[in-house]
Amino acid sequence: MSFNVHITADADLEFQLSAKWYEEQQEGLGDKFISEVREYLLSIARDPEIYPKRIGLKQEATLKIFPFIILFRVIKRKDIVFILAIFHTSRDPKIKRYRK
C-alpha cells in the first residue's frame, strides 16, 4: 500500500527556498538536498508509520545528511499524507507546532 503525498504551500516554499540556499552555497548541493528530501517523501508514502509521532497526531522524519525534519500528518482512512513542513532543525521548534 502506498499513501498519496500532498505538500502544503508552506512546506513547498520552505523546500524550494532551502534548496536554492544550498545551491547558492555550493554548486550541486541544492540537488543533493532535493534528492534526500525526495527519498524521504517516497519512504513516508510507502510506510509513514515507521516515523515517530511527535506533536499530537503529527509525525516527523529526520533527514540524515541535512539538518531538517519533515513534519507530516497521516489520514489513514483516505490514504493521504500531508507534508506540513520541511523544517530546519536550528529554527525555533515552537513554530512547527502551529502547522496544520
C-alpha positions, 0 to 999 in steps of 0.5 A: 500500500502506498499513501498519496503525498500532498505538500502544503504551500508552506512546506513547498516554499520552505523546500524550494527556498532551502534548496536554492540556499544550498545551491547558492552555497555550493554548486550541486548541493541544492540537488543533493538536498532535493534528492534526500528530501525526495527519498524521504517523501517516497519512504513516508508514502510507502510506510509513514508509520515507521516515523515517530509521532511527535506533536499530537497526531503529527509525525516527523522524519529526520533527514540524515545528511541535512539538518531538517525534519519533515513534519507530516500528518497521516489520514489513514482512512483516505490514504493521504499524507500531508507534508506540513513542513520541511523544517530546519532543525536550528529554527525555533521548534515552537513554530512547527507546532502551529502547522496544520 
